[in-house]
Amino acid sequence: MITERMEKRMAKYFDKELTIRISVAYLLLISLLFFTFFYVCWEIYWYTRVGLMFIKWHTHLFIYIFPALCLAVLSKLTSFKKIYLSIYIFLFIFCLIELLFVLGGQRMTAHEKKFGYYSSPYTTFYQSHYHTWNTTESEHWLKTEEFNYWRPTNSLGFADKEWKFPQETPNEKRILALGDSFTEGDGAPFDSSYVSLLAHKLNRDTDNVYIMNGGVCGSDPFENYMNLEHLLLKLKPDIVIQCISTNDLYTDVAVKGGFERFVSGGQKYKKAPWWEFIYATSYISRLFFSALGYNSLLIKENDPNLQTELNAHLRNLFYSYEALCRENNIELLVCIMPEREEFLKNRYRFNFNELLSYLYEKQIKTCDLLPHYRTKRNVKLSYESYYWKRDAHHNSLGYSLMADGIYECVFPLLQEEKEIGYRSY
């Protein structure tokens, strides 16, 4: 039994009040550290799932807040408070500048502006050699803040009606248009793409022309070639129109590479620069990289080595194109088309002279649309009238100008008395 004496002894040791004193600053710091721990775990989790796409607006601010929290802990453990105060001020200013960039969007990539998160241009999304739309769906939409246009998706994965096979059109000259979003007609209704307008013009002025739109948004000339070689030769086109632009070279080929990207099981793009993570997480760092000449794709457009590399890829491409078309009795027409700023300045950003010389040497027909755009435009309209204000694509008016220019190159081919096919001069 517990005696009265024992109860007094127990009360002496256990009947005491325990008071824990902690400052509000310490409590706030501990709370922030716990929040930071869980936030870092969350970000690491999404990095393992989606790669650099985990980077959103809050990630940009956290890279300045996190070192500030670490300094706060160190300031409690050491006595160098003046040094820490200077660093705090430095981090606060940088965090404020980063916040202004987050709110203003001046240093964002096009993908960040559209979707709200960073996406590495060096990430391979295609598990196939062929760039087409999803063949399990019968339609798709081309949508931005400025427009929303419907497109059919045929059984081969292209934004066109179901195509007739050669035996169904025995007396028609068949034209296949290949290219990216400007060929598919992004920015205009289905019946206002350059291909649709070209078909209307050709059928008005000549008989028995069957034209197919093989353009796919986001594709590039190498993927167009792979589509032709492995998917579309069975359509037996008489003429293939391959559109190419500066955007194809600097946005696609410079990042993806040429034929070497087509590996077993899909495509493998070039390796991203080691400093991409710094660029992706900090808008302020992008000022530095921009000053060094890098663009949002982490390349230097004016680098002579890049120009040499791109021209080498183009020679390989059209060497293969020429051989493929010759073997299949196809006339190849290469159309070089200007972007909005190139139209305005009357000058291509990429120097196409070496490509044009090579095409001339290989006796491949070419169609340079920039002179046509400059001379045939409506002088009462501004250059910008042919494009959407925010989106870089043509509107219906721009595609009409594009169709007129390509018509001038295609129509003479249809009027030649020779059989459509490879021609030697």
C-alpha positions in Angstrom: 0.0 0.0 0.0 1.1 3.5 -0.7 1.6 5.3 2.6 1.1 8.9 3.3 4.9 9.4 3.4 5.3 7.9 -0.1 2.6 10.1 -1.5 4.4 13.1 -0.2 7.6 12.0 -1.9 5.9 11.3 -5.2 4.2 14.7 -5.1 7.6 16.3 -4.5 8.9 14.9 -7.9 5.8 14.6 -10.0 3.4 17.3 -9.0 5.3 20.0 -10.8 4.3 22.3 -13.6 6.5 22.2 -16.7 6.6 25.5 -18.7 8.1 25.5 -22.2 9.0 29.0 -23.5 9.6 29.4 -27.3 9.7 32.7 -29.1 7.3 33.4 -32.0 10.3 33.7 -34.3 11.4 30.2 -33.4 7.9 28.8 -33.8 7.5 30.4 -37.2 10.9 29.2 -38.3 10.1 25.6 -37.2 6.8 25.7 -39.0 8.4 27.0 -42.2 11.1 24.3 -42.0 8.4 21.6 -41.7 6.5 23.1 -44.7 9.7 23.3 -46.7 10.5 19.7 -46.0 7.1 18.5 -47.3 7.3 20.9 -50.2 10.7 19.6 -51.3 9.4 16.0 -51.0 6.4 16.9 -53.1 8.6 18.6 -55.8 11.0 15.6 -55.9 8.1 13.2 -56.3 6.8 15.2 -59.3 10.3 15.5 -60.8 10.5 11.7 -60.8 7.2 11.5 -62.5 7.3 14.3 -65.1 10.9 15.5 -65.2 11.4 19.3 -65.5 7.7 19.8 -66.1 7.3 19.9 -62.3 8.7 23.5 -62.5 5.9 26.0 -62.0 5.6 29.6 -60.7 6.1 28.7 -57.1 9.3 26.7 -57.9 10.9 30.0 -59.2 10.2 31.7 -55.9 11.2 28.7 -53.7 14.8 28.7 -55.0 15.3 32.0 -53.2 13.1 31.3 -50.2 14.9 28.0 -49.4 18.4 29.5 -49.0 16.9 32.2 -46.9 15.4 29.6 -44.5 18.8 27.8 -44.3 20.4 31.1 -43.4 17.8 31.7 -40.8 18.7 28.5 -39.1 22.4 29.3 -39.3 21.9 32.8 -37.9 20.5 31.2 -34.7 23.5 28.9 -34.4 26.3 31.4 -35.2 27.0 35.0 -34.4 27.6 36.4 -37.9 24.3 38.2 -38.1 25.5 41.2 -40.1 26.7 38.9 -42.9 23.4 37.0 -42.9 21.5 40.3 -43.0 23.3 41.3 -46.2 22.5 38.0 -47.8 18.9 38.2 -46.7 18.6 41.6 -48.5 20.3 40.2 -51.6 17.9 37.2 -51.7 14.9 39.3 -51.0 15.7 41.6 -53.9 16.2 38.6 -56.3 13.0 37.0 -55.1 11.1 40.2 -55.7 12.6 40.4 -59.3 11.7 36.8 -59.9 8.1 37.5 -58.7 7.8 40.3 -61.1 8.9 38.0 -63.9 6.4 35.4 -62.7 3.6 38.0 -62.8 4.7 39.7 -66.0 5.7 36.7 -68.0 8.4 38.5 -69.9 11.0 35.8 -69.6 8.6 32.8 -70.0 8.9 30.3 -72.8 6.0 29.8 -75.2 5.1 26.6 -73.4 5.1 28.3 -70.0 2.8 31.0 -71.3 0.4 28.5 -72.8 0.4 25.7 -70.1 1.8 27.3 -67.0 4.8 24.9 -66.5 8.2 24.4 -68.0 8.7 21.7 -70.6 12.2 20.7 -71.9 12.4 20.9 -75.7 14.8 18.0 -75.5 12.3 15.6 -74.0 11.2 13.0 -76.5 7.4 12.5 -76.5 7.0 10.3 -79.6 7.4 6.5 -79.2 7.3 6.2 -83.0 9.2 7.2 -86.1 6.0 8.8 -87.4 4.4 12.1 -86.4 0.6 11.9 -86.9 -2.5 12.5 -85.0 -4.2 9.8 -82.9 -5.8 7.4 -85.3 -8.3 6.2 -82.7 -10.0 9.6 -82.8 -12.0 10.9 -85.8 -11.4 14.6 -85.1 -9.2 17.0 -83.2 -9.2 20.8 -82.5 -6.6 23.4 -83.1 -7.1 25.8 -80.2 -5.5 28.8 -78.7 -6.7 31.9 -76.8 -7.5 33.5 -80.2 -9.1 30.7 -82.2 -10.6 27.2 -82.0 -10.9 25.3 -85.3 -12.1 21.8 -85.9 -10.2 19.2 -88.0 -11.1 15.7 -89.1 -8.6 13.0 -88.5 -8.5 10.3 -91.1 -7.6 6.6 -90.6 -3.9 7.4 -91.4 -3.7 10.1 -88.7 -3.8 13.2 -90.9 -6.1 16.3 -90.7 -8.0 15.5 -93.9 -10.9 13.5 -95.3 -10.4 9.8 -96.0 -8.1 9.6 -99.0 -8.9 7.7 -102.2 -6.3 5.3 -103.4 -4.8 5.5 -106.9 -7.1 2.8 -108.4 -10.1 5.0 -107.4 -8.7 8.1 -109.2 -7.0 6.6 -112.3 -7.0 9.7 -114.4 -6.1 12.3 -111.7 -2.8 13.8 -110.9 -2.2 13.3 -107.2 -0.5 15.9 -105.0 0.6 15.3 -101.5 1.4 18.3 -99.3 3.8 17.7 -96.4 4.8 20.1 -93.6 4.0 21.2 -90.1 1.2 23.4 -88.7 1.3 25.8 -91.6 0.5 22.9 -94.0 -2.2 21.5 -91.8 -3.6 25.1 -91.6 -3.4 25.9 -87.9 -5.1 29.3 -87.4 -7.8 28.9 -90.0 -11.0 26.9 -90.7 -10.6 23.5 -92.3 -11.6 24.8 -95.7 -9.2 27.8 -95.5 -5.8 26.0 -95.1 -3.4 26.6 -97.9 -3.9 23.0 -99.1 -7.7 23.5 -99.4 -7.3 26.8 -101.1 -4.7 25.4 -103.5 -7.0 22.5 -104.4 -9.8 25.0 -105.2 -7.5 27.1 -107.4 -6.1 24.1 -109.2 -9.4 22.4 -109.9 -10.7 25.7 -111.2 -8.0 26.0 -113.8 -7.1 22.4 -114.6 -8.9 19.1 -114.7 -8.4 15.9 -112.6 -6.3 17.1 -109.7 -6.5 15.2 -106.4 -4.7 16.9 -103.4 -4.0 15.5 -100.0 -3.1 17.4 -96.8 -0.3 15.4 -95.0 0.7 18.3 -92.8 0.8 17.7 -89.0 1.1 20.4 -86.3 4.4 20.2 -84.5 6.1 18.0 -87.1 9.4 18.7 -89.0 10.7 17.8 -92.4 12.5 14.7 -91.2 9.3 13.3 -89.7 7.5 14.3 -92.9 10.0 12.2 -94.8 9.5 9.2 -92.5 5.7 9.6 -92.9 6.1 9.6 -96.7 8.5 6.7 -96.9 6.7 4.3 -94.6 3.0 5.5 -94.5 2.2 7.5 -97.6 4.0 6.0 -100.6 1.0 3.6 -101.1 -1.0 6.7 -102.0 1.2 7.0 -105.1 1.5 10.8 -105.3 2.7 12.4 -108.5 3.9 15.5 -106.8 5.1 16.0 -103.2 5.2 19.5 -101.8 7.5 19.8 -98.8 7.3 23.1 -96.9 10.2 24.2 -94.8 10.9 27.2 -92.7 13.4 28.8 -90.3 11.2 27.5 -87.5 11.7 23.9 -88.7 15.4 24.3 -88.4 15.9 26.3 -85.2 12.9 24.9 -83.2 13.0 21.3 -84.4 16.1 20.1 -86.2 18.6 22.1 -84.0 17.0 20.4 -80.9 15.9 17.0 -82.2 18.7 16.3 -84.7 18.4 14.7 -88.1 18.0 11.0 -89.2 20.2 9.8 -86.2 17.3 10.6 -83.9 15.2 7.7 -85.3 16.3 4.8 -83.1 14.7 1.4 -82.4 11.4 2.0 -80.6 11.0 5.7 -81.4 13.0 8.9 -81.5 15.8 10.1 -79.3 16.5 13.8 -79.3 19.8 15.6 -78.7 21.1 15.9 -75.1 20.1 19.0 -73.3 22.8 21.4 -72.0 24.0 20.6 -68.4 22.7 24.0 -67.2 19.1 23.5 -68.4 18.0 23.1 -64.8 19.3 26.5 -63.9 17.6 28.1 -66.9 14.3 26.3 -66.1 14.1 27.3 -62.5 15.2 30.9 -62.6 13.9 33.7 -64.8 16.8 35.9 -63.6 19.3 33.4 -65.0 17.6 33.7 -68.3 18.8 37.3 -68.5 22.3 36.0 -68.2 21.9 33.2 -70.8 20.1 35.6 -73.2 23.1 38.0 -72.9 25.3 35.1 -74.0 23.2 34.6 -77.1 21.0 31.6 -76.0 17.3 31.5 -76.9 14.5 29.7 -75.1 15.5 26.4 -76.8 19.0 26.8 -75.3 20.7 27.3 -78.6 22.7 30.1 -80.2 21.1 30.7 -83.6 24.1 32.6 -84.9 26.6 30.0 -83.9 28.6 29.1 -87.1 28.9 25.5 -85.8 25.1 25.2 -85.6 24.7 26.6 -89.2 27.2 24.0 -90.4 25.3 21.2 -88.6 21.9 22.3 -89.9 23.1 22.5 -93.5 24.6 19.0 -93.2 21.3 17.7 -91.9 19.5 19.4 -94.8 21.8 17.8 -97.4 21.2 14.4 -95.8 17.5 15.0 -95.8 17.1 16.0 -99.4 19.7 13.5 -100.7 17.3 10.8 -99.3 14.2 12.7 -100.5 15.6 13.0 -104.1 16.4 9.3 -104.2 13.0 8.2 -102.7 11.1 10.4 -105.1 13.1 9.3 -108.1 12.6 5.7 -107.3 8.8 6.2 -107.1 8.4 8.6 -110.1 7.5 11.6 -107.9 8.1 15.2 -108.6 9.5 16.9 -105.4 8.8 20.6 -104.8 10.5 22.2 -101.8 8.7 25.4 -100.6 10.6 27.8 -98.3 8.1 29.9 -96.4 8.7 33.0 -94.3 7.7 33.6 -90.7 5.9 36.8 -89.6 9.1 38.7 -88.7 10.8 37.5 -91.8 7.9 38.7 -93.9 8.1 42.1 -92.3 11.9 42.4 -92.6 12.2 40.8 -96.0 15.0 38.6 -94.8 15.2 35.0 -93.5 16.8 34.4 -90.1 18.4 31.2 -91.5 20.6 31.5 -94.5 19.0 29.2 -97.1 21.7 29.9 -99.8 23.6 26.6 -99.2 20.3 24.6 -99.3 19.2 26.3 -102.5 22.5 25.6 -104.1 22.3 22.0 -103.2 18.7 21.7 -104.4 19.7 23.3 -107.7 22.6 20.8 -108.0 20.2 17.9 -107.4 17.7 19.4 -109.9 15.0 19.6 -107.2 12.2 22.2 -107.9 12.1 25.0 -105.3 9.5 27.7 -104.4 10.7 30.6 -102.4 7.6 32.3 -101.0 9.2 35.4 -99.4 9.4 37.4 -102.7 5.8 36.4 -103.5 4.6 37.5 -100.1 6.3 40.9 -100.5 5.1 41.6 -104.0 1.6 40.1 -104.0 0.4 41.2 -100.6 -2.4 43.8 -100.4 -0.5 47.1 -99.9 -3.6 48.5 -98.1 -3.0 46.0 -95.3 -0.2 45.7 -92.8 2.1 42.7 -92.8 0.6 41.7 -89.5 -2.8 41.4 -91.1 -1.8 38.0 -92.5 -1.1 36.5 -89.0 -2.8 36.2 -85.7 -1.8 38.9 -83.2 -0.5 36.6 -80.5 -0.2 33.3 -82.3 2.5 33.1 -85.0 0.3 31.3 -87.5 -1.4 32.6 -90.6 -5.0 33.5 -90.5 -7.3 32.7 -93.5 -5.9 35.8 -95.3 -2.3 34.6 -94.8 -3.1 31.1 -96.1 -4.7 32.6 -99.2 -1.4 34.4 -99.9 0.5 31.2 -99.2 -1.8 29.2 -101.6 -1.3 31.8 -104.4 2.4 31.5 -104.1 2.5 27.7 -104.2 0.0 27.7 -107.0 2.4 29.6 -109.2 5.0 26.9 -108.6 2.7 23.8 -108.9 0.5 24.8 -111.9 3.4 24.8 -114.4 4.2 21.3 -113.4 0.7 20.1 -114.2 0.9 21.8 -117.6 4.0 20.1 -118.7 3.5 17.5 -121.4 5.9 15.1 -119.8 4.6 12.5 -117.4 4.6 13.7 -113.8 7.7 12.3 -112.1 11.4 12.9 -111.7 12.8 15.1 -114.4 16.3 15.6 -115.5 17.3 18.9 -117.1 
